């Protein structure tokens, strides 16, 4: 759940993302099992992908803006630096 939100750089976790996670978990259950094994890494991957996709679909992806001043050498030094 949180990996998917982190990878999507989501600003929030909303109920639709929880439902996407629940559907991914239910879809990974096999046979007569109610839920899949917590040790199955494929389940973790499926949940993260479902949550990331839902965050993207809902427009919750946060775009990071990087100030390029440091790479151009024009940044002001921090007040506490020497």
C-alpha positions as CSV (number, residue, x, y, z in Angstrom):
1,X,0.0,0.0,0.0
2,X,2.6,2.5,1.1
3,X,5.1,1.5,-1.5
4,X,2.6,2.2,-4.2
5,X,1.7,5.6,-2.7
6,X,5.4,6.4,-2.4
7,X,6.3,5.4,-5.9
8,X,3.4,7.5,-7.2
9,X,4.6,10.4,-5.1
10,X,1.0,10.7,-4.0
11,X,-0.1,13.7,-2.0
12,X,-2.6,11.6,0.0
13,X,-4.0,8.1,0.5
14,X,-7.7,8.1,-0.5
15,X,-10.3,5.4,-0.1
16,X,-10.1,4.5,-3.8
17,X,-6.5,3.5,-3.3
18,X,-7.5,1.3,-0.4
19,X,-10.1,-0.4,-2.6
20,X,-7.5,-0.9,-5.4
21,X,-5.2,-2.5,-2.8
22,X,-8.0,-4.8,-1.5
23,X,-8.9,-5.9,-5.0
24,X,-5.2,-6.7,-5.8
25,X,-5.1,-8.8,-2.6
26,X,-8.3,-10.6,-3.4
27,X,-7.1,-11.2,-6.9
28,X,-4.0,-12.9,-5.6
29,X,-5.9,-15.4,-3.5
30,X,-5.7,-19.0,-4.8
31,X,-8.1,-21.8,-4.7
32,X,-10.2,-21.9,-1.4
33,X,-8.0,-19.3,0.3
34,X,-9.7,-16.2,1.6
35,X,-6.5,-14.2,1.4
36,X,-3.1,-14.9,-0.1
37,X,0.0,-15.6,2.0
38,X,1.6,-12.5,3.5
39,X,5.0,-14.0,2.6
40,X,4.1,-14.0,-1.2
41,X,6.2,-11.2,-2.6
42,X,4.1,-11.2,-5.8
43,X,1.1,-10.0,-3.7
44,X,3.2,-7.0,-2.4
45,X,4.2,-6.1,-5.9
46,X,0.6,-6.4,-7.2
47,X,-0.7,-4.2,-4.4
48,X,2.0,-1.6,-4.9
49,X,1.3,-1.5,-8.7
50,X,-2.5,-1.2,-8.2
51,X,-2.1,1.6,-5.7
52,X,0.3,3.5,-7.9
53,X,-1.9,3.1,-10.9
54,X,-5.0,4.3,-8.9
55,X,-3.1,7.4,-7.6
56,X,-2.0,8.2,-11.2
57,X,-5.6,7.8,-12.4
58,X,-6.9,10.1,-9.7
59,X,-4.3,12.7,-10.5
60,X,-2.7,12.5,-7.0
61,X,0.9,12.3,-8.4
62,X,3.0,15.1,-6.9
63,X,5.4,16.6,-9.4
64,X,8.7,17.6,-7.8
65,X,10.2,20.8,-8.9
66,X,14.0,20.9,-8.6
67,X,15.7,24.2,-8.3
68,X,18.6,24.1,-10.6
69,X,20.5,27.0,-8.9
70,X,22.9,24.6,-7.2
71,X,23.9,22.9,-10.4
72,X,24.5,26.3,-12.1
73,X,26.6,27.5,-9.2
74,X,24.4,30.5,-8.5
75,X,22.9,29.4,-5.2
76,X,23.2,31.5,-2.1
77,X,25.1,29.8,0.7
78,X,23.1,28.8,3.7
79,X,23.3,31.3,6.5
80,X,24.9,28.8,8.9
81,X,27.5,27.5,6.5
82,X,31.1,28.6,6.6
